[in-house]
Amino acid sequence: MAGQKKLLRALAGEKQDVPPIWMMRQAGRYLPEYRATRAQAGDFLSLCYNPDLAAEVTLQPIRRYGFDAAILFADILLVPQALGADLWFVTGEGPRLSTITTEADFAKLGPASDIHETLTPIYETVRILSRELPAETTLIGFAGAPWTVATYMVAGRGTPDQGPAHALREENTALFEALLARITEATIDYLSKQIEAGAEVVKIFDSWAGSLKGEAFQKYALEPCRQITQALKERHPGIPVIGFPREAGENYVGFAEATGVDCVALDNSVDPEWAAANVQVDRCVQGNLASRHMVTGGQDLVEDTRRIVQAFRNGPHIFNLGHGITPDADPDNVQLMIDTVRNG
C-alpha cells in the first residue's frame, strides 16, 4: 500500500526510528552513469525532454543507493520555456532566457493553458517512473516557485543577488505581479498534470526565497506557495506538498502553517536543534546536511549526519541535504551518509 511508504508516512506526520532519505539533485553529474546517459542525449534540454532517458537518470540513484524517494528529472526553467520564453544552456555557465522587463515582453508570453504541448514529455517521464520504480519508492514531482522562476525570467540568467527582479518589483510592481501570477497559474497546472501522471508528492523549490525580506517574503514567497498548495489540494485531495523557501531563516517559522505545505525543507544555514524547536513543531521537516560533506566525506560527514538525525528524532523527518548535491561529490560519500542514517 502507498501509505506504507516511508516518505509518505513522514509526510503524514509519523515519527520513524530511521527517517526516509533522498537527496536533491540525486540524479546528476556526480554519477558516471548519469554522465553516460547525458552524453547519449546530446545536451541537457534534450535529456529533460526525452522521457526514456529522463526516466533512466531518475532511476539510476535508486538502483545504486536504494533511496526512499525518486525525484523526477527535469528543470525549473521548463515552465518559462513552455510559456514562450527562449531557453538555452551555456556550457560551464548555466541557463539563459529571453528577458521579461517590459509590458511588450510580457505580452509575448502565452497563457498558462498552453504549457502542456511543450511539457507533455515530462508527464510521460512521470508515467514511466510510476511503472518502473520499486514498490517502496515514492515518486516526487516538482516545480520552481514563482519568485525563483521570475528571477530568471527577468534577468535572463541566475544572478548573485536577484537584483534585476528586485528592481522590477519595485519599479513596475504591476508588471512584476502579472508575471508572478502567470507563473503561479502555470505551476499549478504543471504540478497537477504531474500528479495525474503518477507523482505521489510534489515539491516547490524557492531557491532564492532568502533574498526576500519582511513583507516582500510574505507577498512573493509565502503567498504564491500558499496559492499553489491550496489549488493542488483542492484538485487532488490528500496530495502531500513539500515547500523549500531556501535561506528563509526566521521565516521558516510558521511557514508550513501559513502555506498549508505538509513539510518544510531546510537549508543547511539553520541549526537543526533550532529547527526542531521552531519548525518541526508544526509538521514534517526535511534536511539539512551541508552538500560539501558529499565532497569531503570522513568523520565530519558521519558526525553531522548523526547530529541531524538526533535533533529531529522526536518528530517527522525526511533526511536530505540542505541544497543539491554538487558535481564534484564522491559517490562513496553518498553511501557513507546513507549507511550512517540507516545504521547509526
C-alpha positions as CSV (number, residue, x, y, z in Angstrom):
1,M,0.0,0.0,0.0
2,A,1.2,3.5,-0.8
3,G,0.5,4.5,2.8
4,Q,3.2,2.2,3.9
5,K,6.0,4.0,2.0
6,K,8.4,5.6,4.5
7,L,8.4,9.0,2.8
8,L,4.6,9.2,2.7
9,R,4.4,8.2,6.4
10,A,6.8,11.0,7.3
11,L,4.7,13.5,5.3
12,A,1.6,12.3,7.1
13,G,3.3,13.3,10.4
14,E,4.6,9.9,11.6
15,K,7.8,9.8,13.6
16,Q,10.1,7.0,12.5
17,D,13.1,5.4,14.1
18,V,15.0,5.6,10.8
19,P,14.0,8.6,8.7
20,P,13.4,8.2,5.0
21,I,16.2,9.6,2.9
22,W,16.7,11.1,-0.6
23,M,18.9,13.8,-2.0
24,M,18.2,16.9,-4.0
25,R,19.8,16.5,-7.5
26,Q,20.4,12.9,-6.7
27,A,20.3,12.2,-10.4
28,G,23.2,14.2,-11.7
29,R,26.7,14.8,-12.7
30,Y,28.4,13.2,-9.7
31,L,27.4,9.8,-11.1
32,P,29.3,8.2,-14.0
33,E,26.1,6.5,-15.3
34,Y,24.4,9.9,-15.4
35,R,27.2,11.4,-17.5
36,A,27.0,8.5,-19.9
37,T,23.2,9.0,-20.4
38,R,23.6,12.7,-20.7
39,A,26.2,12.2,-23.5
40,Q,23.7,9.9,-25.2
41,A,21.0,12.5,-25.1
42,G,23.3,15.2,-26.6
43,D,22.6,18.1,-24.3
44,F,20.8,18.9,-21.1
45,L,17.4,20.0,-22.5
46,S,17.3,17.1,-24.9
47,L,17.7,14.9,-21.8
48,C,14.9,16.6,-20.0
49,Y,12.5,16.2,-23.0
50,N,13.4,12.5,-23.7
51,P,11.1,10.5,-21.4
52,D,13.0,7.3,-21.7
53,L,16.4,8.9,-20.9
54,A,15.0,11.2,-18.2
55,A,13.3,8.2,-16.5
56,E,16.6,6.3,-16.8
57,V,18.6,9.0,-15.0
58,T,15.9,9.3,-12.4
59,L,16.2,5.6,-11.7
60,Q,20.0,5.4,-11.6
61,P,20.4,6.7,-8.0
62,I,17.6,4.4,-6.9
63,R,19.4,1.4,-8.3
64,R,22.7,2.4,-6.8
65,Y,21.6,3.6,-3.4
66,G,18.0,2.5,-2.7
67,F,16.8,5.9,-1.7
68,D,13.3,6.1,-0.3
69,A,12.2,8.5,-3.0
70,A,12.9,9.4,-6.6
71,I,12.5,12.9,-7.9
72,L,11.5,13.5,-11.5
73,F,14.4,14.6,-13.6
74,A,13.5,17.9,-15.2
75,D,14.4,21.6,-14.7
76,I,12.5,24.5,-13.1
77,L,13.0,26.6,-16.3
78,L,10.9,24.3,-18.4
79,V,7.8,26.3,-17.3
80,P,9.1,29.6,-18.7
81,Q,10.0,27.9,-21.9
82,A,6.5,26.4,-22.1
83,L,5.1,29.9,-21.6
84,G,7.0,31.1,-24.6
85,A,10.4,32.3,-23.3
86,D,13.5,31.3,-25.2
87,L,15.7,28.9,-23.1
88,W,19.2,27.7,-23.8
89,F,22.2,26.5,-21.7
90,V,25.7,27.8,-22.0
91,T,28.3,25.1,-21.2
92,G,30.0,25.9,-17.9
93,E,27.8,28.9,-17.2
94,G,24.2,27.6,-16.9
95,P,20.9,28.7,-18.2
96,R,20.0,31.7,-20.4
97,L,16.5,33.0,-21.0
98,S,15.0,35.8,-23.1
99,T,14.1,38.5,-20.6
100,I,10.8,39.9,-19.4
101,T,11.4,43.5,-18.4
102,T,8.6,45.4,-20.2
103,E,4.9,45.0,-20.9
104,A,5.8,44.2,-24.5
105,D,8.0,41.3,-23.4
106,F,5.2,40.0,-21.1
107,A,2.7,40.2,-24.0
108,K,4.7,37.7,-25.9
109,L,4.2,35.0,-23.3
110,G,1.4,32.5,-23.9
111,P,-1.4,31.7,-21.5
112,A,-0.8,29.1,-18.7
113,S,-3.3,26.8,-20.5
114,D,-0.8,26.5,-23.4
115,I,2.1,25.0,-21.5
116,H,1.1,21.3,-21.9
117,E,2.1,21.0,-25.5
118,T,5.7,21.7,-24.6
119,L,5.6,19.8,-21.3
120,T,3.9,16.6,-22.4
121,P,7.2,14.6,-22.5
122,I,7.7,15.5,-18.8
123,Y,4.3,13.9,-17.9
124,E,5.3,10.8,-19.9
125,T,8.5,10.6,-17.9
126,V,6.4,10.6,-14.7
127,R,4.2,7.8,-16.1
128,I,7.2,5.7,-17.0
129,L,8.6,6.2,-13.5
130,S,5.3,5.3,-11.8
131,R,5.5,2.0,-13.5
132,E,9.3,1.3,-13.2
133,L,10.1,2.4,-9.6
134,P,10.3,-0.2,-6.9
135,A,7.0,-0.5,-4.9
136,E,8.6,1.0,-1.8
137,T,10.0,4.1,-3.5
138,T,7.9,7.4,-3.5
139,L,7.8,9.4,-6.7
140,I,8.3,13.2,-6.2
141,G,7.3,15.7,-8.8
142,F,8.4,19.3,-8.6
143,A,8.4,22.9,-10.0
144,G,10.2,26.1,-9.2
145,A,8.4,28.6,-7.0
146,P,7.1,31.7,-8.8
147,W,9.6,34.1,-7.2
148,T,12.6,32.0,-8.1
149,V,11.4,31.3,-11.7
150,A,10.6,35.0,-12.1
151,T,14.1,36.0,-11.1
152,Y,15.5,34.0,-14.1
153,M,12.8,35.4,-16.4
154,V,13.6,39.0,-15.5
155,A,17.4,38.7,-15.5
156,G,17.7,36.1,-18.3
157,R,20.1,34.1,-16.1
158,G,21.0,33.4,-12.5
159,T,22.3,36.4,-10.5
160,P,24.1,36.6,-7.2
161,D,21.5,38.8,-5.5
162,Q,18.4,38.6,-7.8
163,G,18.9,42.3,-8.3
164,P,17.0,42.6,-11.6
165,A,13.9,41.0,-10.2
166,H,14.0,43.2,-7.0
167,A,14.4,46.3,-9.2
168,L,11.4,45.3,-11.4
169,R,9.1,44.5,-8.5
170,E,9.9,48.0,-7.0
171,E,9.9,50.0,-10.3
172,N,6.9,48.3,-12.1
173,T,5.0,46.4,-9.4
174,A,2.0,45.8,-11.7
175,L,4.1,44.1,-14.4
176,F,6.1,42.0,-11.9
177,E,2.9,40.8,-10.1
178,A,1.3,40.0,-13.5
179,L,4.4,37.9,-14.3
180,L,4.2,36.2,-10.9
181,A,0.5,35.4,-11.3
182,R,1.1,33.9,-14.8
183,I,3.9,31.7,-13.4
184,T,1.7,30.7,-10.4
185,E,-1.2,29.6,-12.7
186,A,1.2,27.7,-14.9
187,T,2.8,26.0,-12.0
188,I,-0.5,24.8,-10.6
189,D,-1.4,23.3,-13.9
190,Y,2.0,21.8,-14.4
191,L,2.1,20.1,-11.0
192,S,-1.5,19.0,-11.4
193,K,-0.6,17.2,-14.6
194,Q,2.4,15.6,-12.8
195,I,0.1,14.3,-10.1
196,E,-2.3,12.9,-12.7
197,A,0.6,11.1,-14.3
198,G,1.6,9.4,-11.1
199,A,3.6,11.8,-8.9
200,E,2.8,11.0,-5.2
201,V,4.3,14.1,-3.7
202,V,5.2,17.5,-5.2
203,K,7.9,19.9,-4.1
204,I,8.1,23.6,-4.7
205,F,11.7,24.9,-5.0
206,D,12.1,28.5,-4.0
207,S,15.9,28.6,-4.3
208,W,16.1,32.4,-4.0
209,A,13.4,33.0,-1.3
210,G,16.2,34.2,1.1
211,S,16.7,37.4,-0.8
212,L,13.1,38.5,0.0
213,K,12.8,40.3,3.4
214,G,9.9,41.3,5.6
215,E,6.6,42.0,3.8
216,A,8.2,41.1,0.4
217,F,8.8,37.5,1.7
218,Q,5.2,37.2,2.7
219,K,3.9,38.6,-0.6
220,Y,6.2,36.9,-3.1
221,A,7.4,33.7,-1.5
222,L,4.8,32.6,1.1
223,E,1.6,33.7,-0.7
224,P,2.3,32.1,-4.1
225,C,3.3,28.8,-2.3
226,R,0.0,29.0,-0.4
227,Q,-2.0,29.5,-3.6
228,I,-0.3,26.6,-5.3
229,T,-0.7,24.3,-2.4
230,Q,-4.3,25.2,-1.8
231,A,-5.2,24.7,-5.5
232,L,-3.4,21.4,-5.7
233,K,-5.1,20.0,-2.6
234,E,-8.4,21.1,-3.9
235,R,-7.8,19.3,-7.2
236,H,-6.0,16.3,-5.6
237,P,-7.2,15.8,-2.0
238,G,-4.5,14.2,0.1
239,I,-1.6,15.1,-2.1
240,P,1.4,16.0,0.1
241,V,3.4,19.1,-0.8
242,I,6.9,20.0,0.3
243,G,8.0,23.6,0.4
244,F,11.6,24.8,0.2
245,P,12.0,28.5,0.8
246,R,15.8,28.3,0.8
247,E,17.6,30.6,3.2
248,A,14.4,31.8,4.7
249,G,15.9,31.9,8.2
250,E,13.4,33.1,10.7
251,N,10.7,33.0,8.0
252,Y,10.9,29.2,8.2
253,V,8.9,29.6,11.5
254,G,5.2,29.2,10.8
255,F,5.8,28.7,7.0
256,A,4.0,25.3,7.0
257,E,1.1,26.6,8.9
258,A,0.7,29.7,6.7
259,T,1.1,27.9,3.3
260,G,-0.5,24.5,4.0
261,V,2.5,22.5,2.9
262,D,3.0,19.2,4.6
263,C,6.7,19.5,5.0
264,V,9.3,22.3,5.1
265,A,12.7,21.6,3.5
266,L,15.5,23.3,5.4
267,D,18.8,24.6,4.0
268,N,22.0,24.0,6.0
269,S,22.3,27.6,7.3
270,V,19.8,26.8,10.1
271,D,20.8,24.9,13.2
272,P,18.9,21.5,13.4
273,E,18.2,21.9,17.1
274,W,16.7,25.3,16.5
275,A,14.7,24.0,13.6
276,A,13.4,21.1,15.6
277,A,12.2,23.5,18.3
278,N,10.7,26.1,16.0
279,V,9.8,24.5,12.6
280,Q,9.3,20.8,13.2
281,V,6.7,21.6,15.9
282,D,4.2,22.3,13.1
283,R,4.8,19.3,10.9
284,C,7.4,17.3,9.0
285,V,10.8,18.8,8.2
286,Q,13.3,17.8,5.5
287,G,17.0,18.3,5.6
288,N,19.6,19.6,6.2
289,L,23.1,18.2,5.8
290,A,25.6,20.5,4.1
291,S,26.3,19.4,0.5
292,R,30.0,19.9,1.0
293,H,30.1,16.7,3.1
294,M,29.4,14.8,-0.1
295,V,32.7,16.1,-1.4
296,T,34.8,15.9,1.8
297,G,33.4,12.8,3.5
298,G,35.1,11.4,6.5
299,Q,34.2,11.7,10.2
300,D,32.8,15.2,9.8
301,L,30.1,13.7,7.5
302,V,29.3,11.0,9.9
303,E,29.1,13.3,12.9
304,D,27.0,16.0,11.2
305,T,24.6,13.3,9.8
306,R,24.2,11.8,13.3
307,R,23.6,15.2,14.8
308,I,20.8,16.0,12.3
309,V,19.1,12.6,12.8
310,Q,19.4,13.1,16.6
311,A,18.0,16.6,16.5
312,F,14.9,15.6,14.6
313,R,14.3,12.2,16.2
314,N,11.2,13.3,18.2
315,G,9.1,14.2,15.1
316,P,8.5,13.5,11.4
317,H,11.7,14.0,9.5
318,I,13.0,13.3,5.9
319,F,16.8,13.2,5.8
320,N,18.2,15.2,2.9
321,L,20.9,17.7,2.1
322,G,20.4,21.4,2.7
323,H,20.8,22.0,-1.1
324,G,21.5,20.0,-4.2
325,I,24.5,17.6,-4.4
326,T,27.3,19.1,-6.4
327,P,29.0,17.6,-9.5
328,D,32.3,17.1,-7.6
329,A,30.7,14.9,-4.9
330,D,32.2,11.4,-4.3
331,P,29.5,8.7,-4.8
332,D,31.2,6.8,-1.9
333,N,30.4,9.6,0.4
334,V,26.7,9.4,-0.5
335,Q,26.8,5.7,0.5
336,L,28.5,6.6,3.8
337,M,25.8,9.2,4.6
338,I,23.0,6.6,3.8
339,D,24.7,4.0,6.0
340,T,25.1,6.4,8.8
341,V,21.4,7.4,8.7
342,R,20.2,3.8,8.5
343,N,22.7,2.1,10.8
344,G,23.5,4.8,13.2
